[in-house]
Amino acid sequence: MLKQLRMIVAGALVVGLTMLLIVASGSAGGAPKPKPSPTPTPTPTSPPPPTGGFEAEKAWSATGDDWEPAIAADPRSGSNIVYQATTRYGGAKACSRCPDPAILVRLSTDAGATWGPDNFICACQGRKAQNDPEIEVANDGTIYAAWLNDFNPGVAFAKSSNGGATWTAPIHVDGQGLNWSDKPIIAISPSGQDVYIAFNHSDSYVVASHNFGASFSAPVQTNTDDLYWFAEGGAVAPNGNVYFSESGEVASHSASGDVQLAVLRSTNGGTSWTHTYIDTSKEFPPACCGSSADFFASQAAMAIDSAGKIMVAYTLNTTAGAPKALYITTSTDGVTWAPRTLVNSQGDSGFPAITAGSAAGDFRLAWQDDRGGAWNTYYRRTTDGGASFGTEVKLSNVTTGAPYKSAAGYAFPYGDYFEIDANSAGTNFVIWGEGPDYIGPGGSWFTRGV
């Protein structure tokens, strides 16, 4: 999740780097928007999925400066359709006055074995920058997306019913009362009729749609404290209740102070929300490598299984400035939460991502940590609701292919969120960012496996 646009955080250094990238790519005058591929509404295919373990990781682009990616699998039974989204800096633009960075989306119809062409999610002429893509797929195959179109107008929503080849006109959801918004997280009901988007305006806000995203409610503020909140996960339960996991800092991008971990809950379609604190982390490790002060702050991701069990995966330390460990907690109602359970204590754990499989108690968890002096991406799975976890798997399993990669891992987590999803066959799809530092250039790397 992008808590500040990198060009704002890093100042002139990043602006200069971005301009160099534009010149090098020959896109300073604006490359023409690629024609959307004639992709029909996706239909399920049935190639063999990976059998045992994970494949070697791959980079989305050998040359693109790709940051903070997202992934979503088509939930229909037997479907092998998967979508990826990424934020690309310095690439070809949809037009000379279109944003850079821009959100790109692409489609696989063979469970991630091959991928179609990159498509712009929106030309959005006149906007300067797009960031923070989030995508979900409804049970009719429609893709729902939220992202950031500058800070003002801010969070935008669109959907596609033809495999991401074309998208509806963006709706800016933060209304007239807020002059900026940041960091969207989207959650949808299985049919896609109910769409919820949580976002940051210093305080925590959520908007709701109950007509498949045709229109949205006015933003509802969900907190009453003075913390600076970021949504980091969201899901709709089988009974229709909706939840978001969040972290609250003492101040915007503050380098000090505790971080509160909390869960939002609505039982009335987003009209009102309860805000439940689930844990507290002490001050996080210091920033480095050009990042914002709070880059390594605690975060909380969440998923809900088919029986309605909620699992929140989050990072936390108990000593200020110390490395964070990875924990989970569970609930069946979003009100009462189990004591935290340790998942990983090696290195400084960060940026948790979690999804639920099709069976009750099946959760798949991924994270990044810096054990051994380099960063890597890891995976664990539980099939009993968190009572036990299977063997840890290192997903960042390629040691070459970019200057920031080595036998030990990669130099820096490129972006402060990544995603995991699973299809009806149980295949996992994971995508994350790797880079030399916060500034880059870096890339979006992905793998699939069971």
N, C-alpha and C positions, 0 to 999 in steps of 0.2 A: 504494500500500500504506500502511496506516495504522500507523505505528510507535508511536503512543500515541493513545488516545482523545482527541479534541479537547477534551472537557470536562475531562479530567484535565490535559492540557498547558497549556491556557489558563486554567484555574482558574475563579474566580468570574465573570470577564467572560463566558466562554462559557455558564456556567450561566444567568447572567442573560439573555443573548441567547436561549438556548433557551426559557426560560420565556416571554419576550416573544413568541416565535414561536408557542408553544403557545396562548397567550391569543389572539393575533391570528387564529389559524386556528380558534378555537372548539373545540379538541380537548382542553382541559384535563381535561374529565370523561371523555374517551375516546369517540371516534366508533365506531359499530358497524363491525365488519369487513365490507367489501364482499363480497357473495356471489360466489364464483368463477364466471366466465363458463362457459357450457356448452361449453367447447372440447374437441372430441374429440381423440384421438390425431392429431397433425399429419400431414397428407399433402402431398406435394409439389405445388406449383402452378407455373405457367410464364408469369408476366408478363415482358415484356421487361426485362432488366437495364439499368442505365445504360450508355450507349455513349460511351466516351471521357471521361477526366477524372473529377472528383468533383463531386457535387452541392453546393449551398449547405448549409452546416452548419445544424442545427436543434437547438433546446433540447428536452430530454425534457419539461420542465414550465415553464410561464411563471411559476409561483409557488413551486414546490417548491425547498427548499434541499437540492440533491442533490450528493453527494460520492462520489468514488472509484468510478466505474462499471465494469462488466464487460460483455463481449459474447461470444457464441458462435454460430457458424453450424452448421446441421445438415449433416453431411458427406455425406449420401446423394446419389448422382448425380441431378441434376435438381431437387433440393430448393431451395426459396426460403424456407425457414424460418430465422428468426434470432431469438435471444433477447438481451435486455438486462437487466441488473441494476444497481441503484443503492442507495446508502445515503441515506435521506431523513431530515433533521432537522426536527423541529417540525411534521410532517404529521399527518394523521389516523392514529390508532392502531387496531390490531386489537381492542383492548379497553382498559378503563381501567387495567389493571395490565400491559399489554403494553409492549414496549420502544419507546423513542424515543431515538435514531434506530432506524429499522427498515429491513430489506432488502425492496425491491420488485423483482419480476420481471415482464416483459411479453414478448409474442410478436408477431412479424410473419410472415405466411404469404405475403407478396408481395415478398420480398427487401428489406424495409425501407422500402417505399413508404408503408405505413400500419402502425399499431401497435394492438394490442388493449389492454384495460384493465390497470391495475396490479394485481398480486396479491401479497399478503404471502407471503414464503417460509415463514414460521412465525409463528404468533401468539406462541408462547413466553411465555406468561403468567408473570409473576414476574421476568422478565429486565429489566434496565434499559436495555441498549443492544446493538444489533447493528451490526457493522462488517465491512469487508474481504470483500465478496462475490467469489467465484470460481466460474465456471460452465464446464462442458464438455459436449459432446453426443456420445453414442456412435453407432455406425453403425446402430442400430435406432431412433434418435430419442429415446432416454431422456436426460434432462438430469441431470447430476451437479453438485452444488453443495457448496462449503465456505465457511464464514463464521465470524465471531466472535460468540458469545453471551456478552457481558461478557468480562472476562479470566478469570473463574472461573465456570462450568466451561470457558470458552474455546472452542477450535475445534470446530465442529459440522459434520456431514455429513448431507445428505438428497438424495433424487432424485425425479424426477417423470416419469411415463410418459404424461401427458395434457396436454402442452404448458404445464406450469407452473401449471395450474389448481389442482392439489392436490399435496402433497408427503408423502413418508414422514416418520415421526416422526424428529426429529433424533437422531443418535448423536454423543455427545461423545467425541472420539477420543484425547484426551491421557492417558487412563487414570487410575489412582488414585495414581500416584507423583508427579505434577506438580500443583501447586496453582494454576497459571495457565498460559495459553498465548496466543500472539498471532500474527498475520500468516500465515494459511494460503496455500499455493499447491497447487493440485490438478493432477494429471496422470493420464490414464486410457489404457488400451489401446483400440484401435479398437472392440472389442466391449463395452467397459465392465466386463469381468470383473475386470480388474486396476485397482485404484484406489490411488493414492499421494498422500499429503498431507504436505507439508513445513511445518513451523511453527517458531516461535521460543519458547524458554523460556530466554532468555539464550544458551544453547547452541543448536545446530541439531539438530532432531529430525525423523524421518519415520515415519509409520505406513503400513501396507500392508493392502489387502484383496484377496483372490483369489476372492471369491464375490459380485461385483457390488455391493459395499458393504454386504452384510448384517452383516458384522462386520469388525473391524480388529485387527491385531497390536498388541502393546505398543509404545510409542514406542521407537525406536532412536536413540541419540545418534550423530551423524555426525562430530563434531569432537573433537579432543583438545587444542586450544589454549584460550586464555582470552579470545578475542575474542567480541563480541556480534554474532550472526549473524542475518541476515534473508534468507529465500528470496524470490526475485523472478521466477523463471521455472521451468518444468518441462515435460518431454515424455517420452513413451515411444517408443523407436526401433522400426523395423520388426522387428528381431531380438528384441525384448522387453526389452532393457536400458532402464533408466530413469535420467533425469538431472534435476538441479535446478541452477539458477544462483543464486549467493548473494553477498552482500556482508558483510564482517565489520568492525565498528568496534572501536576501542580499548575503549570502554565504552558502556553504554546511553545513547543520545542525547548522546554526547559532542560538544563543539564543537571538538575538536582531534584531531590525529593522522591517520595514514595509514588508508586503507580498503583491505582486501584483497578481491580479486574471485576467486571460486572456483567450481568445478563439482563436484557430487556425482554419483557413478556407482554403480549397483548392477547386477550381472550375475546375481543369484540371487533376484530377486523381492522385494528390500528387506530380506532377512535381514541383510546387511552392506553397508557403503558405503565407497568410497574418496573422499577429499577432495583435489582437485587445485587448487592455486593457479594462476590464469592471468594475473594482472596485479596491480599495486599503484597506487593513486591517492594523491596527496598530500592534505593537509588541504583540505577543501572550502570553497567560498565561505561567508561568514557568513550566518546566518539573518536573516530580516526579517519584517515584516508579521504578527507574532504567531505565527510558526511555531516548531516545536521546533528545538533547536540543530542537529540533523543533517538538517534537511529537504532540503538541497541536497547531501547526501552521494552518492557514486557508487553506481550501481545496475547490475545485470546481468540482462538478459532473454534468453530463449533459445527456439529452435525447431529442429525436426529435419525434414529433407525426406524424400521417398519413397524415396530411396536410402540413407538413414541418415546423411547429413551433418549435423553439428551446427553451428549458428551461434549465437554469443553476441554480443549487442549491449550495449555498456556505455559508461558515461561515465567520464572520467578526466582529471585534470590532472597536470602534472609539476612545478608550482610551488605551494607551499602557499598557499591562499586565492585562487588564480587561477580564472577561468572554466574549466569542463570542456568538453572536446571529446567527440565521439561516435565510437566505434570498433566494429569487429567483429573477431572471430577465429573460426576454424573448426577442426573436428576430425572425423575419421572413427571414432574409437574412444573419445573422451573422456579420453584419456591424453596424447597428443601434440597440441599446439595450434600453429597457424600464427602467425607474427608479426602483431601487430595492424595493421589497415587503417583509415585515417581515412575517416569518412563525412561529418562536419560539424565545422567549427571556428569557426562564427559564434556569437557570444553565449555564454551559459552553457547547455550542453546538459543536459537532465535527463529522467528518467522514460522510458527507452526501452521500446518495445513491439515485438514481432516475431511474425510467423507465417510458415508455409511454404505455398506453393501446391501444386498437385497434381503438378507436374513436378519432376524432380530439378534442383536448383540454383536453384529459384524461392523467394526469400525476400522478404517485404514488411516494411518497417521504418518505424516512426513514432516521433517524439520531440517534446519541447517545448524551445524556447530563447527567450532574451530579446534577441536582436539588435535594434538600433534602439530599445531602451528599453522595449519592451512584449513580452509573451509571445505566442507563436503555436505552433501544432501543425503539424508537417511530415511528409512521407512521401517515401520513396524505395524503389525496387525493384531487385533484382538477379535475373537469370535465368541467371547463370553461376557461382553459388555464392559470390559476393562478389568475383570478379575485377574487376567493374565494376558501377556503379550508374547507373540512369537518372536523368532530370531530376527535380530536387526539386519537390514540389508543396506549396503551403501549404493546409492543410485548414481552418484557422480563417479562413474567407473571407467572413464576415458581420461588418459593423462596427457594427451596431446591435442592439437587442433586449434589452439589459441595461445597467445603469448602469456596469458594469465593462468594457464594450466600447468601442473607439474605432477610428478609421481605422488606427491603428498596430497594434492587436491587442487582447488582454485584459490586465487588470492583474496577474493572479497565477494560477499553476496550482493549481486547487482539488483538492487531494489529491495524494499522492505516488505514484500509479500510474494507468495507464489501459490500454486493450486494443485490439488489432486482430485480426481473423480474416478468413478468405476462404472462400467456398463452392466447390462443385465447378465452377461456371461461371467462376470466377476473379474474381468481384466481391469487393471489399474492404469490410469494415464496421469502422468505427473509432469509438470513443466515449472522451471525455476530460472533464476538469473544468476550468471557468473560474470565476473569482471575483474579488472586489475585494482579497482578502488571504486569510490562512489561516483566519480566523474566519468569513467569509462574511456574508450568505448568497451562495451561488453556484449553479451549475447544471451538469448533465451535458449535453454537446453531442455530436452525432454526425453522421456523413456516410457515404456509400457511393460507390463508384466503381471504375474499372478503370484 
